[in-house]
Amino acid sequence: MVMKSLLLFCCTTALLYSPTVVHSMSEEHRLEQRQKHGYNQWPPTVVPNTPGWNRIMNRRFEQISRIRNRDEKWNAWVAIMTSALIATNYTENGWGLTRAPDHITRRLQLRLNRTLLEEGIIDPSGKYTYKEHYIPVIGGEEHTRPLMITNAHDNREILNEMTPFFEWWSGIDLKPSIAYGIRAYRNDSNLLMHIDKPTSHVISGIYHVGRSEDAEPWPIVIEDFHGNTNQVYLTPGDILFYESSKCNHGRPQTFYGGYYASLFMHYAPASPDFDGKALLHERDLAVPPHWHVEFPPQEGLDEFEMVGTSFKEPKCKNLLCSLDETSEQ
């Protein structure tokens, strides 16, 4: 299997200053606190400090520096600083695979099959089935919005039962945060690349429940700590472990088929030293002083566009340029 890394671009520094207000802090106060917290180096030492992770992060620093919209630019910086620096990595690669217990898979498939027809149509009698509200990270028209086949009690039981699996993979004690779904994506939709909440979605899993007979292969795409962009094809009963607030992930290719259904499971470290609120504060401080400066275009650097808290590279096939040279598993 050949792993190919993203292109390397150098990161430059600009020292201009603008007295804007960021969240509850003035920019002047943020910069004072930034220095006190030791964020004096640019580019920063990324975590983990591997050649591949540096390649990905330095390229993104350069791309984000060229975003024109100020709000989008700030959103991009806080996301990249979470991924590059603030969120801890707990595993070597950032993702892994396992098989779920058969009895849980059958339980979830029974829920799915009771409420969702093969064509992806809501069964009117499904008490807990509804069309998911609009969120920018999921692309597609209104009629392609995902269907949610929910059962909060059942999801919580599964989340608790599966905790030892996630602790084994991550190597740390965990506390369950939330499991949501089953989410059934529908024809002509996609999921843009993004990271999840660093306060609660730290160690996560995508539990693939089932898909329609006409569903074409639809990989989960995830960037790992060695600079690889991986395409992972799941079969029903597979669980993809991943560090979801650290590794950008998504399904940027368009899905074709009736439905593709999964349960999403999230955990946070159980250690009393884990402080989600402090992480958000550190994330804001880590944003560089030149965050608002618009750098000139750079030849060979792909355009980068924020969509809410997700991103796309709009001029590249499948909205992610590294998919041209990627690893399939």
C-alpha positions in Angstrom: 0.0 0.0 0.0 1.5 3.3 -1.1 1.1 6.3 1.2 1.5 9.7 -0.4 1.8 12.9 1.5 0.4 16.3 0.8 2.7 18.9 -0.9 4.9 21.0 1.3 4.7 24.7 1.4 6.7 27.1 3.6 4.9 29.3 6.0 5.7 33.0 6.3 5.1 35.6 8.9 3.4 39.0 8.9 3.6 41.3 11.8 0.7 43.7 11.1 -1.8 44.5 13.8 -5.4 45.5 13.8 -7.4 46.4 17.0 -10.4 44.1 16.3 -12.4 42.3 19.0 -12.2 38.5 19.0 -14.9 36.8 21.0 -14.9 38.4 24.5 -11.3 39.7 24.3 -10.0 42.7 22.5 -7.2 41.9 20.1 -4.8 43.9 22.3 -5.7 41.8 25.3 -5.5 38.5 23.3 -2.0 39.3 22.1 -0.9 40.1 25.7 -2.3 36.8 26.9 -0.9 35.0 23.9 2.6 36.0 24.8 2.1 35.2 28.5 1.0 31.7 27.5 4.1 31.1 25.5 2.8 31.4 21.9 5.8 33.3 20.7 7.0 31.2 17.8 5.7 31.1 14.2 5.2 28.7 12.7 4.5 26.8 15.9 5.8 23.4 16.8 2.9 21.2 15.8 1.6 18.2 17.9 2.6 15.6 17.0 5.8 17.0 15.6 6.1 14.5 12.6 7.3 15.5 9.1 3.9 14.6 7.6 1.8 16.5 10.2 4.1 19.5 9.6 3.5 19.3 5.9 -0.3 19.3 6.2 -0.4 22.1 8.8 2.1 24.4 7.1 0.3 24.1 3.9 -3.0 25.0 5.6 -1.4 28.0 7.4 -0.5 29.3 4.0 -3.9 28.6 2.5 -5.8 30.2 5.4 -3.5 33.3 5.2 -5.1 33.9 1.8 -8.8 33.8 2.8 -10.4 37.2 2.1 -13.4 37.1 4.3 -12.5 38.1 7.9 -15.0 35.9 9.7 -14.2 32.9 7.6 -10.6 33.5 8.2 -11.0 33.6 12.0 -13.0 30.4 11.9 -10.3 28.8 9.8 -7.6 29.8 12.2 -9.3 28.5 15.3 -10.0 25.2 13.6 -6.4 24.8 12.4 -4.9 25.8 15.7 -7.0 23.2 17.4 -5.9 20.5 15.0 -2.2 21.6 14.7 -1.4 22.4 18.3 -4.0 22.6 21.0 -5.7 19.2 20.9 -3.6 16.4 22.2 -3.0 13.3 20.1 -3.5 10.0 21.9 -2.6 7.5 19.2 0.2 7.1 16.6 -1.9 7.5 13.5 -5.1 9.2 14.6 -7.5 6.5 13.4 -8.0 2.7 13.4 -10.6 0.0 12.5 -12.3 -2.7 14.4 -15.4 -4.9 14.2 -18.3 -4.2 16.5 -20.1 -7.0 18.4 -22.6 -8.8 16.2 -25.4 -8.4 18.7 -25.1 -4.6 18.7 -25.0 -4.5 14.9 -28.1 -6.6 14.6 -29.8 -4.3 17.1 -29.0 -1.2 15.1 -29.9 -2.8 11.8 -33.3 -3.8 13.2 -33.9 -0.1 14.1 -32.8 1.0 10.7 -34.8 -1.5 8.7 -38.0 -0.8 10.8 -38.0 2.8 9.8 -36.3 3.2 6.5 -37.4 1.8 3.2 -35.0 0.7 0.5 -35.5 3.9 -1.5 -34.6 6.1 1.5 -38.2 7.2 2.3 -39.3 8.0 5.8 -41.9 5.5 7.1 -44.7 7.8 8.4 -45.1 5.5 11.5 -41.5 6.0 12.5 -41.9 7.9 15.8 -38.2 8.8 16.0 -37.4 9.3 12.4 -37.1 12.8 10.9 -35.1 14.8 8.3 -32.0 16.3 9.8 -31.9 20.1 10.0 -29.5 22.0 7.7 -25.9 22.1 8.7 -23.3 23.6 6.4 -20.9 20.7 6.6 -23.3 18.4 4.8 -23.7 19.3 1.1 -26.7 18.7 -1.1 -30.2 20.0 -1.9 -33.0 20.1 0.7 -34.5 16.9 -0.5 -31.2 15.1 0.1 -30.9 16.1 3.8 -30.0 13.0 5.9 -32.6 11.1 7.8 -32.1 10.6 11.5 -33.4 7.3 12.9 -33.0 8.0 16.6 -33.4 6.3 20.0 -31.6 8.3 22.7 -31.9 5.5 25.4 -30.6 2.8 23.0 -27.8 5.1 21.8 -26.7 5.8 25.4 -26.7 2.1 26.2 -24.6 1.3 23.2 -22.2 4.2 23.9 -21.7 2.9 27.5 -21.3 -0.7 26.3 -18.7 0.2 23.7 -16.6 2.4 26.1 -14.0 -0.4 26.7 -13.4 -0.7 23.0 -12.5 3.0 22.7 -10.4 2.9 25.8 -8.4 0.0 24.4 -7.8 1.9 21.2 -6.9 5.3 22.7 -5.0 4.0 25.7 -6.8 6.3 28.1 -9.8 6.3 30.4 -12.9 7.8 28.8 -16.2 9.3 29.7 -19.1 8.9 27.2 -20.2 12.2 25.6 -22.9 11.4 23.1 -24.0 9.0 20.4 -26.3 10.3 17.7 -28.0 8.8 14.7 -28.6 6.5 13.1 -27.9 9.1 10.4 -28.8 7.9 6.9 -27.2 10.0 4.2 -29.1 10.1 0.9 -28.3 10.3 -2.8 -26.3 13.3 -4.1 -25.0 14.5 -0.7 -21.5 14.8 0.7 -19.7 15.6 4.0 -17.0 18.3 3.9 -13.8 18.0 5.7 -13.8 19.2 9.3 -12.9 18.5 12.9 -15.3 18.1 15.8 -15.7 19.7 19.2 -12.5 19.6 21.2 -14.5 19.7 24.5 -16.5 16.5 24.0 -15.7 14.8 20.7 -12.1 13.8 21.3 -12.1 10.0 20.8 -14.8 9.0 18.4 -16.2 6.3 16.2 -18.2 5.9 13.1 -20.3 2.7 13.4 -21.4 1.7 9.9 -24.9 0.1 10.2 -26.0 -0.5 6.7 -26.6 0.9 3.2 -29.0 0.4 0.3 -28.3 -2.2 -2.3 -27.7 0.4 -4.9 -25.2 2.4 -2.8 -21.9 3.0 -4.5 -18.7 2.8 -2.4 -18.4 5.9 -0.3 -15.2 6.2 1.7 -14.5 8.1 4.8 -11.5 10.4 4.2 -9.2 11.1 7.1 -5.8 12.8 7.4 -3.4 11.0 9.7 -0.5 12.2 11.8 2.1 11.1 9.2 0.7 13.3 6.5 -1.4 10.7 4.6 -4.9 11.3 3.3 -6.6 8.0 3.7 -9.8 6.7 2.0 -11.4 4.0 4.2 -14.2 1.9 3.0 -16.4 0.5 5.7 -18.7 -2.6 5.7 -21.7 -2.9 8.0 -20.5 -3.7 11.5 -17.2 -1.9 11.1 -16.2 0.9 13.5 -13.7 3.6 12.4 -11.9 4.9 15.5 -10.6 8.4 15.1 -9.4 11.4 17.0 -12.2 13.6 15.7 -11.2 17.0 17.2 -7.6 16.5 15.9 -7.8 14.8 12.4 -9.7 16.4 9.6 -12.2 14.0 8.2 -15.2 13.9 5.9 -16.8 12.3 2.9 -16.2 15.1 0.3 -17.0 12.8 -2.7 -20.6 12.8 -3.7 -22.7 9.8 -2.5 -24.8 7.9 -5.0 -27.4 5.5 -3.8 -30.5 5.2 -1.7 -28.9 5.6 1.7 -25.7 5.1 3.8 -26.4 4.8 7.5 -24.1 5.1 10.5 -24.1 5.8 14.3 -21.7 8.4 15.6 -20.1 7.9 19.0 -18.1 10.4 20.9 -16.0 10.3 24.2 -13.9 12.7 26.2 -10.9 11.9 28.4 -12.0 11.0 31.9 -8.9 12.5 33.5 -9.6 15.5 35.8 -6.7 17.3 34.0 -8.8 17.5 30.9 -10.4 20.9 30.7 -12.5 21.6 27.6 -13.1 25.2 28.5 -9.4 25.9 28.9 -8.8 24.2 25.5 -11.1 26.7 23.8 -9.3 29.6 25.5 -5.9 28.3 24.5 -7.1 27.8 20.9 -8.1 31.4 20.6 -4.7 32.6 22.1 -2.8 30.4 19.7 -4.1 32.1 16.6 -1.2 34.1 15.2 -0.9 37.9 15.4 -1.2 38.2 11.7 -4.4 36.2 11.4 -6.3 39.0 9.7 -3.7 39.9 7.1 -4.5 38.9 3.6 -1.5 37.5 1.9 -1.0 37.7 -1.9 -1.7 34.6 -4.0 1.0 32.0 -4.2 1.7 30.0 -7.3 0.9 26.3 -6.8 -1.1 26.8 -3.6 -4.7 25.6 -3.9 -7.6 27.8 -3.0 -9.1 27.1 0.5 -12.7 28.0 1.4 -14.4 27.8 4.7 -18.1 26.5 4.8 -19.3 27.1 8.3 -16.7 25.3 10.4 -15.8 22.9 7.6 -13.6 23.5 4.5 -13.3 22.7 0.8 -10.7 23.2 -1.9 -13.2 24.3 -4.6 -11.0 24.0 -7.6 -10.0 20.4 -6.9 -11.8 17.2 -7.8 -13.9 16.0 -4.9 -13.2 19.3 -3.1 -9.9 18.0 -1.5 -6.8 18.2 -3.6 -4.9 15.4 -1.7 -7.5 12.9 -3.0 -5.6 13.0 -6.3 -2.8 11.2 -4.5 -4.3 9.2 -1.6 -4.2 5.9 0.2 -7.2 3.6 -0.2 -7.9 1.0 2.5 
